[in-house]
């Protein structure tokens, strides 16, 4: 009985850790996408304004 409870407890703790890690990865991916979008927008605006000043 004790061994079964220990296995169940380990599985529950494993699920908690897995959800925490997946949440962390999701947050990192979200910030990477936001930063990438900002970099693309700044690059496009810079390219657009630089092209306008030459003409």
PyMOL Python script that loads the backbone (N, CA, C, O; Angstrom):
from pymol import cmd

cmd.read_pdbstr("""\
ATOM      1  N   UNK A   1       0.827  -1.205   0.000  1.00  0.00           N
ATOM      2  CA  UNK A   1       0.000   0.000   0.000  1.00  0.00           C
ATOM      3  C   UNK A   1       0.859   1.252   0.000  1.00  0.00           C
ATOM      4  O   UNK A   1       0.572   2.216  -0.710  1.00  0.00           O
ATOM      5  N   UNK A   2       1.927   1.231   0.811  1.00  0.00           N
ATOM      6  CA  UNK A   2       2.812   2.389   0.881  1.00  0.00           C
ATOM      7  C   UNK A   2       3.524   2.649  -0.435  1.00  0.00           C
ATOM      8  O   UNK A   2       3.727   3.797  -0.829  1.00  0.00           O
ATOM      9  N   UNK A   3       3.904   1.563  -1.115  1.00  0.00           N
ATOM     10  CA  UNK A   3       4.599   1.709  -2.392  1.00  0.00           C
ATOM     11  C   UNK A   3       3.680   2.319  -3.443  1.00  0.00           C
ATOM     12  O   UNK A   3       4.112   3.145  -4.247  1.00  0.00           O
ATOM     13  N   UNK A   4       2.425   1.917  -3.436  1.00  0.00           N
ATOM     14  CA  UNK A   4       1.461   2.465  -4.396  1.00  0.00           C
ATOM     15  C   UNK A   4       1.253   3.954  -4.143  1.00  0.00           C
ATOM     16  O   UNK A   4       1.195   4.739  -5.090  1.00  0.00           O
ATOM     17  N   UNK A   5       1.141   4.348  -2.884  1.00  0.00           N
ATOM     18  CA  UNK A   5       0.974   5.763  -2.561  1.00  0.00           C
ATOM     19  C   UNK A   5       2.194   6.579  -2.978  1.00  0.00           C
ATOM     20  O   UNK A   5       2.056   7.710  -3.445  1.00  0.00           O
ATOM     21  N   UNK A   6       3.381   6.013  -2.812  1.00  0.00           N
ATOM     22  CA  UNK A   6       4.603   6.717  -3.222  1.00  0.00           C
ATOM     23  C   UNK A   6       4.639   6.891  -4.746  1.00  0.00           C
ATOM     24  O   UNK A   6       5.064   7.936  -5.239  1.00  0.00           O
ATOM     25  N   UNK A   7       4.199   5.886  -5.481  1.00  0.00           N
ATOM     26  CA  UNK A   7       4.172   5.988  -6.943  1.00  0.00           C
ATOM     27  C   UNK A   7       3.158   7.043  -7.372  1.00  0.00           C
ATOM     28  O   UNK A   7       3.429   7.842  -8.268  1.00  0.00           O
ATOM     29  N   UNK A   8       1.991   7.044  -6.733  1.00  0.00           N
ATOM     30  CA  UNK A   8       0.972   8.045  -7.060  1.00  0.00           C
ATOM     31  C   UNK A   8       1.478   9.448  -6.742  1.00  0.00           C
ATOM     32  O   UNK A   8       1.277  10.378  -7.522  1.00  0.00           O
ATOM     33  N   UNK A   9       2.137   9.596  -5.591  1.00  0.00           N
ATOM     34  CA  UNK A   9       2.685  10.906  -5.221  1.00  0.00           C
ATOM     35  C   UNK A   9       3.743  11.349  -6.225  1.00  0.00           C
ATOM     36  O   UNK A   9       3.783  12.522  -6.595  1.00  0.00           O
ATOM     37  N   UNK A  10       4.598  10.434  -6.670  1.00  0.00           N
ATOM     38  CA  UNK A  10       5.628  10.774  -7.650  1.00  0.00           C
ATOM     39  C   UNK A  10       5.002  11.192  -8.978  1.00  0.00           C
ATOM     40  O   UNK A  10       5.490  12.118  -9.626  1.00  0.00           O
ATOM     41  N   UNK A  11       3.927  10.521  -9.387  1.00  0.00           N
ATOM     42  CA  UNK A  11       3.254  10.874 -10.635  1.00  0.00           C
ATOM     43  C   UNK A  11       2.634  12.264 -10.519  1.00  0.00           C
ATOM     44  O   UNK A  11       2.724  13.062 -11.452  1.00  0.00           O
ATOM     45  N   UNK A  12       2.007  12.557  -9.386  1.00  0.00           N
ATOM     46  CA  UNK A  12       1.395  13.869  -9.192  1.00  0.00           C
ATOM     47  C   UNK A  12       2.451  14.964  -9.214  1.00  0.00           C
ATOM     48  O   UNK A  12       2.265  15.995  -9.860  1.00  0.00           O
ATOM     49  N   UNK A  13       3.556  14.747  -8.514  1.00  0.00           N
ATOM     50  CA  UNK A  13       4.652  15.727  -8.514  1.00  0.00           C
ATOM     51  C   UNK A  13       5.221  15.883  -9.920  1.00  0.00           C
ATOM     52  O   UNK A  13       5.571  16.990 -10.327  1.00  0.00           O
ATOM     53  N   UNK A  14       5.315  14.792 -10.658  1.00  0.00           N
ATOM     54  CA  UNK A  14       5.801  14.850 -12.033  1.00  0.00           C
ATOM     55  C   UNK A  14       4.902  15.700 -12.917  1.00  0.00           C
ATOM     56  O   UNK A  14       5.385  16.469 -13.748  1.00  0.00           O
ATOM     57  N   UNK A  15       3.597  15.560 -12.737  1.00  0.00           N
ATOM     58  CA  UNK A  15       2.667  16.381 -13.521  1.00  0.00           C
ATOM     59  C   UNK A  15       2.780  17.856 -13.151  1.00  0.00           C
ATOM     60  O   UNK A  15       2.695  18.721 -14.022  1.00  0.00           O
ATOM     61  N   UNK A  16       2.970  18.151 -11.862  1.00  0.00           N
ATOM     62  CA  UNK A  16       3.158  19.547 -11.454  1.00  0.00           C
ATOM     63  C   UNK A  16       4.416  20.137 -12.093  1.00  0.00           C
ATOM     64  O   UNK A  16       4.394  21.263 -12.591  1.00  0.00           O
ATOM     65  N   UNK A  17       5.503  19.382 -12.077  1.00  0.00           N
ATOM     66  CA  UNK A  17       6.747  19.863 -12.681  1.00  0.00           C
ATOM     67  C   UNK A  17       6.608  20.025 -14.188  1.00  0.00           C
ATOM     68  O   UNK A  17       7.115  20.988 -14.763  1.00  0.00           O
ATOM     69  N   UNK A  18       5.922  19.082 -14.827  1.00  0.00           N
ATOM     70  CA  UNK A  18       5.724  19.166 -16.273  1.00  0.00           C
ATOM     71  C   UNK A  18       4.904  20.393 -16.647  1.00  0.00           C
ATOM     72  O   UNK A  18       5.223  21.086 -17.613  1.00  0.00           O
ATOM     73  N   UNK A  19       3.851  20.661 -15.888  1.00  0.00           N
ATOM     74  CA  UNK A  19       3.038  21.841 -16.195  1.00  0.00           C
ATOM     75  C   UNK A  19       3.822  23.119 -15.968  1.00  0.00           C
ATOM     76  O   UNK A  19       3.661  24.082 -16.718  1.00  0.00           O
ATOM     77  N   UNK A  20       4.672  23.148 -14.941  1.00  0.00           N
ATOM     78  CA  UNK A  20       5.494  24.334 -14.676  1.00  0.00           C
ATOM     79  C   UNK A  20       6.488  24.566 -15.814  1.00  0.00           C
ATOM     80  O   UNK A  20       6.671  25.697 -16.264  1.00  0.00           O
ATOM     81  N   UNK A  21       7.121  23.498 -16.272  1.00  0.00           N
ATOM     82  CA  UNK A  21       8.108  23.620 -17.354  1.00  0.00           C
ATOM     83  C   UNK A  21       7.418  24.043 -18.655  1.00  0.00           C
ATOM     84  O   UNK A  21       7.942  24.886 -19.382  1.00  0.00           O
ATOM     85  N   UNK A  22       6.254  23.469 -18.952  1.00  0.00           N
ATOM     86  CA  UNK A  22       5.542  23.850 -20.167  1.00  0.00           C
ATOM     87  C   UNK A  22       5.076  25.305 -20.099  1.00  0.00           C
ATOM     88  O   UNK A  22       5.099  26.011 -21.108  1.00  0.00           O
ATOM     89  N   UNK A  23       4.659  25.749 -18.928  1.00  0.00           N
ATOM     90  CA  UNK A  23       4.275  27.148 -18.766  1.00  0.00           C
ATOM     91  C   UNK A  23       5.454  28.077 -18.980  1.00  0.00           C
ATOM     92  O   UNK A  23       5.318  29.127 -19.609  1.00  0.00           O
ATOM     93  N   UNK A  24       6.608  27.696 -18.459  1.00  0.00           N
ATOM     94  CA  UNK A  24       7.819  28.498 -18.645  1.00  0.00           C
ATOM     95  C   UNK A  24       8.211  28.557 -20.115  1.00  0.00           C
ATOM     96  O   UNK A  24       8.565  29.622 -20.621  1.00  0.00           O
ATOM     97  N   UNK A  25       8.152  27.429 -20.797  1.00  0.00           N
ATOM     98  CA  UNK A  25       8.494  27.411 -22.225  1.00  0.00           C
ATOM     99  C   UNK A  25       7.504  28.244 -23.038  1.00  0.00           C
ATOM    100  O   UNK A  25       7.891  28.932 -23.983  1.00  0.00           O
ATOM    101  N   UNK A  26       6.225  28.176 -22.665  1.00  0.00           N
ATOM    102  CA  UNK A  26       5.229  28.986 -23.356  1.00  0.00           C
ATOM    103  C   UNK A  26       5.486  30.474 -23.168  1.00  0.00           C
ATOM    104  O   UNK A  26       5.352  31.258 -24.108  1.00  0.00           O
ATOM    105  N   UNK A  27       5.854  30.858 -21.957  1.00  0.00           N
ATOM    106  CA  UNK A  27       6.153  32.265 -21.689  1.00  0.00           C
ATOM    107  C   UNK A  27       7.392  32.712 -22.466  1.00  0.00           C
ATOM    108  O   UNK A  27       7.403  33.804 -23.035  1.00  0.00           O
ATOM    109  N   UNK A  28       8.420  31.889 -22.495  1.00  0.00           N
ATOM    110  CA  UNK A  28       9.627  32.239 -23.251  1.00  0.00           C
ATOM    111  C   UNK A  28       9.330  32.350 -24.741  1.00  0.00           C
ATOM    112  O   UNK A  28       9.836  33.253 -25.409  1.00  0.00           O
ATOM    113  N   UNK A  29       8.522  31.449 -25.263  1.00  0.00           N
ATOM    114  CA  UNK A  29       8.159  31.511 -26.678  1.00  0.00           C
ATOM    115  C   UNK A  29       7.355  32.772 -26.978  1.00  0.00           C
ATOM    116  O   UNK A  29       7.557  33.407 -28.013  1.00  0.00           O
ATOM    117  N   UNK A  30       6.448  33.134 -26.080  1.00  0.00           N
ATOM    118  CA  UNK A  30       5.650  34.340 -26.277  1.00  0.00           C
ATOM    119  C   UNK A  30       6.553  35.573 -26.338  1.00  0.00           C
ATOM    120  O   UNK A  30       6.392  36.412 -27.224  1.00  0.00           O
ATOM    121  N   UNK A  31       7.493  35.689 -25.412  1.00  0.00           N
ATOM    122  CA  UNK A  31       8.381  36.852 -25.410  1.00  0.00           C
ATOM    123  C   UNK A  31       9.315  36.851 -26.613  1.00  0.00           C
ATOM    124  O   UNK A  31       9.638  37.914 -27.142  1.00  0.00           O
ATOM    125  N   UNK A  32       9.756  35.669 -27.053  1.00  0.00           N
ATOM    126  CA  UNK A  32      10.598  35.600 -28.247  1.00  0.00           C
ATOM    127  C   UNK A  32       9.824  36.077 -29.476  1.00  0.00           C
ATOM    128  O   UNK A  32      10.379  36.775 -30.324  1.00  0.00           O
ATOM    129  N   UNK A  33       8.557  35.706 -29.576  1.00  0.00           N
ATOM    130  CA  UNK A  33       7.744  36.157 -30.702  1.00  0.00           C
ATOM    131  C   UNK A  33       7.496  37.664 -30.649  1.00  0.00           C
ATOM    132  O   UNK A  33       7.521  38.336 -31.680  1.00  0.00           O
ATOM    133  N   UNK A  34       7.257  38.188 -29.455  1.00  0.00           N
ATOM    134  CA  UNK A  34       7.034  39.631 -29.317  1.00  0.00           C
ATOM    135  C   UNK A  34       8.297  40.400 -29.698  1.00  0.00           C
ATOM    136  O   UNK A  34       8.226  41.381 -30.439  1.00  0.00           O
ATOM    137  N   UNK A  35       9.451  39.960 -29.196  1.00  0.00           N
ATOM    138  CA  UNK A  35      10.707  40.654 -29.507  1.00  0.00           C
ATOM    139  C   UNK A  35      11.021  40.543 -30.993  1.00  0.00           C
ATOM    140  O   UNK A  35      11.478  41.512 -31.600  1.00  0.00           O
ATOM    141  N   UNK A  36      10.781  39.373 -31.589  1.00  0.00           N
ATOM    142  CA  UNK A  36      11.009  39.209 -33.021  1.00  0.00           C
ATOM    143  C   UNK A  36      10.118  40.110 -33.847  1.00  0.00           C
ATOM    144  O   UNK A  36      10.562  40.681 -34.843  1.00  0.00           O
ATOM    145  N   UNK A  37       8.857  40.245 -33.443  1.00  0.00           N
ATOM    146  CA  UNK A  37       7.939  41.129 -34.158  1.00  0.00           C
ATOM    147  C   UNK A  37       8.388  42.579 -34.062  1.00  0.00           C
ATOM    148  O   UNK A  37       8.329  43.312 -35.049  1.00  0.00           O
ATOM    149  N   UNK A  38       8.838  42.999 -32.885  1.00  0.00           N
ATOM    150  CA  UNK A  38       9.330  44.373 -32.717  1.00  0.00           C
ATOM    151  C   UNK A  38      10.556  44.612 -33.593  1.00  0.00           C
ATOM    152  O   UNK A  38      10.676  45.668 -34.213  1.00  0.00           O
ATOM    153  N   UNK A  39      11.459  43.648 -33.648  1.00  0.00           N
ATOM    154  CA  UNK A  39      12.661  43.794 -34.477  1.00  0.00           C
ATOM    155  C   UNK A  39      12.278  43.897 -35.956  1.00  0.00           C
ATOM    156  O   UNK A  39      12.841  44.712 -36.687  1.00  0.00           O
ATOM    157  N   UNK A  40      11.326  43.075 -36.395  1.00  0.00           N
ATOM    158  CA  UNK A  40      10.894  43.143 -37.797  1.00  0.00           C
ATOM    159  C   UNK A  40      10.248  44.481 -38.123  1.00  0.00           C
ATOM    160  O   UNK A  40      10.507  45.050 -39.183  1.00  0.00           O
ATOM    161  N   UNK A  41       9.413  44.990 -37.226  1.00  0.00           N
ATOM    162  CA  UNK A  41       8.755  46.267 -37.472  1.00  0.00           C
ATOM    163  C   UNK A  41       9.783  47.393 -37.515  1.00  0.00           C
ATOM    164  O   UNK A  41       9.721  48.252 -38.395  1.00  0.00           O
ATOM    165  N   UNK A  42      10.722  47.400 -36.580  1.00  0.00           N
ATOM    166  CA  UNK A  42      11.749  48.446 -36.568  1.00  0.00           C
ATOM    167  C   UNK A  42      12.607  48.363 -37.831  1.00  0.00           C
ATOM    168  O   UNK A  42      12.956  49.392 -38.411  1.00  0.00           O
ATOM    169  N   UNK A  43      12.946  47.149 -38.259  1.00  0.00           N
ATOM    170  CA  UNK A  43      13.723  46.998 -39.489  1.00  0.00           C
ATOM    171  C   UNK A  43      12.964  47.489 -40.709  1.00  0.00           C
ATOM    172  O   UNK A  43      13.544  48.133 -41.584  1.00  0.00           O
ATOM    173  N   UNK A  44      11.676  47.191 -40.773  1.00  0.00           N
ATOM    174  CA  UNK A  44      10.885  47.641 -41.914  1.00  0.00           C
ATOM    175  C   UNK A  44      10.745  49.160 -41.919  1.00  0.00           C
ATOM    176  O   UNK A  44      10.860  49.788 -42.972  1.00  0.00           O
ATOM    177  N   UNK A  45      10.502  49.747 -40.768  1.00  0.00           N
ATOM    178  CA  UNK A  45      10.377  51.200 -40.693  1.00  0.00           C
ATOM    179  C   UNK A  45      11.695  51.861 -41.043  1.00  0.00           C
ATOM    180  O   UNK A  45      11.709  52.870 -41.749  1.00  0.00           O
ATOM    181  N   UNK A  46      12.793  51.320 -40.569  1.00  0.00           N
ATOM    182  CA  UNK A  46      14.104  51.885 -40.884  1.00  0.00           C
ATOM    183  C   UNK A  46      14.389  51.797 -42.381  1.00  0.00           C
ATOM    184  O   UNK A  46      14.878  52.752 -42.984  1.00  0.00           O
ATOM    185  N   UNK A  47      14.080  50.646 -42.974  1.00  0.00           N
ATOM    186  CA  UNK A  47      14.309  50.478 -44.407  1.00  0.00           C
ATOM    187  C   UNK A  47      13.417  51.426 -45.212  1.00  0.00           C
ATOM    188  O   UNK A  47      13.857  51.993 -46.212  1.00  0.00           O
ATOM    189  N   UNK A  48      12.170  51.598 -44.779  1.00  0.00           N
ATOM    190  CA  UNK A  48      11.241  52.462 -45.483  1.00  0.00           C
ATOM    191  C   UNK A  48      11.675  53.923 -45.387  1.00  0.00           C
ATOM    192  O   UNK A  48      11.633  54.640 -46.386  1.00  0.00           O
ATOM    193  N   UNK A  49      12.084  54.369 -44.227  1.00  0.00           N
ATOM    194  CA  UNK A  49      12.479  55.775 -44.064  1.00  0.00           C
ATOM    195  C   UNK A  49      13.818  56.045 -44.729  1.00  0.00           C
ATOM    196  O   UNK A  49      14.032  57.132 -45.265  1.00  0.00           O
ATOM    197  N   UNK A  50      14.721  55.075 -44.703  1.00  0.00           N
ATOM    198  CA  UNK A  50      16.011  55.271 -45.355  1.00  0.00           C
ATOM    199  C   UNK A  50      15.847  55.355 -46.869  1.00  0.00           C
ATOM    200  O   UNK A  50      16.528  56.148 -47.519  1.00  0.00           O
ATOM    201  N   UNK A  51      14.963  54.556 -47.433  1.00  0.00           N
ATOM    202  CA  UNK A  51      14.691  54.593 -48.864  1.00  0.00           C
ATOM    203  C   UNK A  51      14.039  55.900 -49.280  1.00  0.00           C
ATOM    204  O   UNK A  51      14.287  56.395 -50.380  1.00  0.00           O
ATOM    205  N   UNK A  52      13.220  56.455 -48.424  1.00  0.00           N
ATOM    206  CA  UNK A  52      12.554  57.724 -48.727  1.00  0.00           C
ATOM    207  C   UNK A  52      13.545  58.886 -48.721  1.00  0.00           C
ATOM    208  O   UNK A  52      13.429  59.789 -49.549  1.00  0.00           O
ATOM    209  N   UNK A  53      14.508  58.885 -47.816  1.00  0.00           N
ATOM    210  CA  UNK A  53      15.424  60.026 -47.702  1.00  0.00           C
ATOM    211  C   UNK A  53      16.375  60.105 -48.897  1.00  0.00           C
ATOM    212  O   UNK A  53      16.832  61.197 -49.234  1.00  0.00           O
ATOM    213  N   UNK A  54      16.687  58.973 -49.549  1.00  0.00           N
ATOM    214  CA  UNK A  54      17.589  58.992 -50.694  1.00  0.00           C
ATOM    215  C   UNK A  54      16.893  59.577 -51.932  1.00  0.00           C
ATOM    216  O   UNK A  54      17.543  60.227 -52.752  1.00  0.00           O
ATOM    217  N   UNK A  55      15.627  59.361 -52.069  1.00  0.00           N
ATOM    218  CA  UNK A  55      14.920  59.772 -53.285  1.00  0.00           C
ATOM    219  C   UNK A  55      14.626  61.223 -53.337  1.00  0.00           C
ATOM    220  O   UNK A  55      14.035  61.699 -54.306  1.00  0.00           O
TER     221      UNK A  55
END
""", "prot")
cmd.dss("prot")
cmd.show_as("cartoon", "prot")
cmd.util.cbc("prot")
cmd.orient("prot")
